[in-house]
Amino acid sequence: MDTANVAEIAEMAALGVVYGVTTNPSLIAKSGRTQAEVIPEICSLVDGPVSAEVISTDCEGMVAEARRLMKISDKVVVKIPCISEGLKAVKILAKEGIKTNVSPFIGRLDDIGENGVALVENMVKVFRQYNLDTQIIAASIRNMEHVEKVMLAGADIATIPTKVLKEMLLHPLTDKGLAQFLEDYKNSLK
């Protein structure tokens, strides 16, 4: 899931459809709580990784934040911006065994006329060709079509907002079929 809303995470985790969670400073701010309050609670709700993003834009600040975030839980993966200072921080953190997340933002790329899914496809080809030990996380998912396309492109993970996740759980034919089954059962009792 791509949210910092603990109630939404609990709801979807109870369905068994959420493995991990990714957050960012905007989502944390929208929750009305601090990162130090929200991230531990999210970690208690899911079995998988929880991405917590740094706010610093310089390498030294990112590394310090990453070390602090890692103290919250061993589930935390530190989200680093893909800028030169961020890549320097990733190199340092990797040597320390701290897991990091630098994701392509599919929806944002689409917003500026680029093809975010094509980027994922190319990343998959390159990472497999050179046997790079990493997972591809497609972020900024905007709709169900994005989910389908990035999964078909080979992304290992998609960060899906609650709205899209809920849309994925609905289908008019399922609803129609269920209504018919219930009606048939009800009529059989008469």
C-alpha positions as CSV (number, residue, x, y, z in Angstrom):
1,M,0.0,0.0,0.0
2,D,1.0,3.6,-0.6
3,T,-0.4,5.5,2.4
4,A,0.3,6.5,6.0
5,N,-3.4,6.2,7.0
6,V,-3.2,3.5,9.8
7,A,-7.0,2.8,9.6
8,E,-6.8,2.1,5.9
9,I,-3.7,-0.2,6.4
10,A,-5.4,-2.1,9.1
11,E,-8.5,-2.6,6.9
12,M,-6.6,-3.9,3.9
13,A,-4.2,-5.9,6.0
14,A,-7.1,-7.8,7.6
15,L,-8.1,-8.9,4.0
16,G,-4.7,-10.4,3.5
17,V,-4.0,-8.3,0.4
18,V,-1.2,-6.1,1.9
19,Y,2.3,-7.3,2.3
20,G,4.1,-4.0,2.9
21,V,3.6,-0.2,3.0
22,T,5.4,2.7,1.5
23,T,5.0,6.2,2.9
24,N,6.4,9.7,2.1
25,P,6.6,13.0,3.9
26,S,3.4,14.2,2.2
27,L,1.4,11.1,3.3
28,I,2.9,11.4,6.8
29,A,1.8,15.0,7.0
30,K,-1.7,14.1,5.8
31,S,-2.0,11.6,8.6
32,G,-1.6,14.5,11.1
33,R,1.1,12.6,13.0
34,T,4.8,12.4,13.0
35,Q,6.9,9.8,11.2
36,A,8.1,8.6,14.7
37,E,4.5,8.0,15.7
38,V,3.2,6.5,12.5
39,I,6.0,4.2,11.2
40,P,6.1,1.9,14.3
41,E,2.3,1.5,14.2
42,I,2.4,0.6,10.5
43,C,5.2,-1.9,11.2
44,S,2.9,-3.6,13.7
45,L,0.2,-4.0,11.1
46,V,2.1,-5.6,8.2
47,D,4.4,-8.5,7.8
48,G,6.6,-7.0,5.1
49,P,8.7,-4.0,4.6
50,V,7.7,-0.4,5.5
51,S,9.3,2.3,3.4
52,A,10.0,5.5,5.4
53,E,11.4,8.4,3.4
54,V,14.1,10.8,4.5
55,I,13.5,14.5,4.3
56,S,17.1,15.7,4.0
57,T,18.5,16.5,0.6
58,D,22.2,16.2,1.4
59,C,24.0,12.9,1.8
60,E,25.1,13.4,5.4
61,G,21.5,14.3,6.5
62,M,20.0,11.3,4.6
63,V,22.5,8.9,6.2
64,A,21.8,10.3,9.7
65,E,18.0,10.0,9.1
66,A,18.4,6.5,7.7
67,R,20.3,5.3,10.8
68,R,17.6,6.8,13.0
69,L,14.7,5.3,11.0
70,M,16.3,1.8,11.1
71,K,16.1,1.9,14.9
72,I,12.3,1.9,14.7
73,S,12.0,-1.6,13.3
74,D,13.9,-4.2,11.2
75,K,11.0,-3.9,8.7
76,V,12.0,-0.3,7.8
77,V,13.4,0.3,4.3
78,V,14.7,3.8,3.9
79,K,13.3,5.6,0.9
80,I,16.0,7.9,-0.7
81,P,15.4,10.4,-3.5
82,C,17.1,9.6,-6.8
83,I,19.4,12.6,-6.8
84,S,23.3,12.6,-6.7
85,E,23.3,13.2,-2.9
86,G,20.8,10.4,-2.6
87,L,22.9,7.9,-4.6
88,K,25.9,8.8,-2.4
89,A,23.8,8.0,0.7
90,V,22.6,4.7,-0.8
91,K,26.2,3.6,-1.4
92,I,27.1,4.4,2.3
93,L,23.9,2.8,3.6
94,A,24.4,-0.4,1.5
95,K,27.9,-0.8,3.1
96,E,26.2,-0.6,6.5
97,G,23.6,-3.2,5.6
98,I,20.8,-0.7,5.6
99,K,18.1,-1.5,3.1
100,T,17.1,1.4,0.8
101,N,14.4,2.1,-1.8
102,V,14.9,4.4,-4.8
103,S,11.8,4.0,-7.0
104,P,10.7,5.1,-10.4
105,F,7.5,7.2,-10.2
106,I,5.3,5.8,-12.9
107,G,2.4,8.2,-12.6
108,R,4.6,11.3,-12.3
109,L,6.5,10.3,-15.4
110,D,3.2,9.8,-17.3
111,D,2.2,13.3,-16.1
112,I,5.1,14.9,-17.9
113,G,4.5,12.9,-21.1
114,E,7.0,10.1,-20.5
115,N,6.2,6.4,-20.4
116,G,6.6,5.2,-16.8
117,V,5.8,1.6,-17.7
118,A,8.4,1.6,-20.4
119,L,11.0,2.7,-17.8
120,V,10.0,-0.3,-15.7
121,E,10.3,-2.7,-18.7
122,N,13.8,-1.3,-19.4
123,M,14.9,-1.5,-15.8
124,V,13.8,-5.2,-15.7
125,K,15.8,-6.0,-18.8
126,V,18.9,-4.2,-17.6
127,F,18.8,-5.6,-14.0
128,R,18.3,-9.1,-15.3
129,Q,20.9,-8.8,-18.0
130,Y,23.6,-7.7,-15.5
131,N,22.2,-9.9,-12.7
132,L,21.9,-7.0,-10.3
133,D,20.7,-8.0,-6.9
134,T,17.7,-5.6,-6.5
135,Q,14.0,-5.5,-6.7
136,I,12.1,-3.0,-8.8
137,I,9.4,-1.1,-7.0
138,A,7.0,0.8,-9.3
139,A,5.7,3.8,-7.4
140,S,3.2,6.6,-8.0
141,I,0.6,4.1,-9.3
142,R,-2.5,6.0,-10.3
143,N,-5.0,3.3,-11.6
144,M,-5.6,-0.4,-12.1
145,E,-4.1,-0.2,-15.6
146,H,-0.8,0.9,-14.1
147,V,-0.9,-2.0,-11.7
148,E,-1.5,-4.5,-14.5
149,K,1.1,-3.0,-16.8
150,V,4.0,-2.7,-14.3
151,M,3.4,-6.3,-13.1
152,L,3.4,-7.5,-16.7
153,A,6.6,-5.5,-17.3
154,G,8.3,-7.4,-14.5
155,A,8.1,-5.1,-11.5
156,D,8.6,-7.0,-8.2
157,I,6.5,-4.6,-6.2
158,A,3.9,-1.9,-6.9
159,T,3.0,0.8,-4.3
160,I,-0.7,1.0,-4.6
161,P,-2.8,3.7,-3.1
162,T,-5.9,2.6,-1.0
163,K,-8.3,4.0,-3.6
164,V,-6.8,1.8,-6.4
165,L,-6.5,-1.2,-4.1
166,K,-10.2,-1.0,-3.2
167,E,-11.1,-0.7,-6.9
168,M,-9.1,-3.9,-7.6
169,L,-11.4,-5.7,-5.1
170,L,-14.5,-4.8,-7.1
171,H,-15.9,-6.3,-10.3
172,P,-19.4,-5.8,-11.6
173,L,-19.7,-9.4,-12.7
174,T,-18.7,-10.7,-9.2
175,D,-21.3,-8.4,-7.7
176,K,-24.0,-9.5,-10.2
177,G,-23.1,-13.1,-9.7
178,L,-23.2,-12.9,-5.9
179,A,-26.5,-11.1,-6.0
180,Q,-27.9,-13.8,-8.2
181,F,-26.6,-16.6,-6.0
182,L,-28.1,-15.1,-2.9
183,E,-31.5,-14.6,-4.7
184,D,-31.5,-18.2,-6.0
185,Y,-30.7,-19.5,-2.5
186,K,-33.4,-17.3,-0.9
187,N,-35.9,-18.6,-3.5
188,S,-34.9,-22.2,-2.8
189,L,-35.9,-21.8,0.8
190,K,-39.5,-20.9,-0.1
